[in-house]
């Protein structure tokens, strides 16, 4: 399937704004000598407008390759700051960028790479209130987000506006890439009509990701974006590309447009943006954390009680490899094993459960309370908060 996307202001004879300078001809010479790209294709790239949602793991390689390729106008949406843990995979940033807004650091890096392109910045969280205004001026949207509410939001906005959505996702060793919302093709809701229950799919912060994986997936997203712009090759419309870095294997699934899809189907019932956190079972930042619904103990309070000799049982519900990084000398029962190992716990003792950030241990507390345990508390903020508030020698990860 040859994929073509209508790029506004495509180069035309006599359109001087679309011309390449002598320096640009040299810069893009390896494109220009390819018959599939040539001068016409490079001019299309120069006139193209691409919006990147996120500048993190996927957005980093994506932004670099789009800028290097000469995409004339690139929009960046992000509201986060560079953190030390980002540097294992987010190659747009370096150690000196820690603490800087990602938008600022990314813009500087991309302008250094290619000063001839225009970069638009949106230092904000993408929401139902601003998404249509932000997306409307771009030809193609590339989704580099890492949470379900924003993925559904980007999908619905792209369908409503008629913008192709070049989608990618990553987790541990695995990645997925496809193109949603292309005319006649499926959208994200055709593949995932309903979001998973909150907490079922761990984030990269909880589950981890191989540092090179977003580079591979993001580069494929960039390749698909460039192909759409120049109108060459066979795109991933209607195909879901699955990559397993551990097995070093690609496989492919066929995707079909669902005629009953509530967004892109024959009789859509969703014609405007909705509350996506509510749709995904999340009601604001506080409600997103199960820790808010269970009894808690702060790190300082726990330290005080341990110092005075209170009989507390510390339950660590992380994984064994996390326990090796750092621990509080607790009893290790990973959350996934808790239901079958609950007999190891004494319900007469006061139990304090903890994990990395407090999310998994909150689930453990909820489970134990449903199983009849009454004296059980969740360590607020997990071992990360313990490191911040009690013992800075405990490594953070």
PyMOL commands that set and color helices and strands:
alter all, ss='L'
color gray80, all
select helices_A, chain A and resi 16-18+22-27+29-32+38-47+57-69+84-88+95-97+102-113+131-135+148-161+188-191+204-207+213-230+276-279+284-288+290-293+299-307+320-325+335-344+359-370+382-389
alter helices_A, ss='H'
color red, helices_A
select strands_A, chain A and resi 49-53+73-77+118-122+140-143+164-171+174-180+239-244+249-254+296-297+312-316+331-332+350-354+376-379
alter strands_A, ss='S'
color yellow, strands_A
deselect
rebuild
show_as cartoon
